[in-house]
Amino acid sequence: MSAPAVVRLQAAGPVDIEILVPELERRLNRRGEPPVLITAVDELVYFHAQTWQPILLARVEDALDELIGTASRGGLICT
């Protein structure tokens, strides 16, 4: 089942969103997976995909873990 899904990422600490977004785009738009459109506005990043919302959330969290690790994710809130 797929439908439009949105996940919001908010920086709650010192995180360089401008550096993080291109890396997330590379990891989330790999071949064979539903494409993810990423929009950054100030300290908020929105992820849009044609998939189930919990799957998109898991993909975003996995990409963050690959990039910065679970211990460093304390400054980022995914909803």
FENKAHU-V710365 format. One record per run of one state. SS is the DSSP state (helix for helix, strand for strand, loop for the rest). FROM is the first residue (numbers start at 0). TO is the last residue. If there is no record, write none. Layout:
ss:from:to
SS:FROM:TO
SS:FROM:TO
This chain:
ss:from:to
loop:0:1
strand:2:10
loop:11:15
helix:16:27
loop:28:34
strand:35:40
loop:41:42
strand:43:50
loop:51:51
helix:52:67
loop:68:69
helix:70:74
strand:75:77
loop:78:78
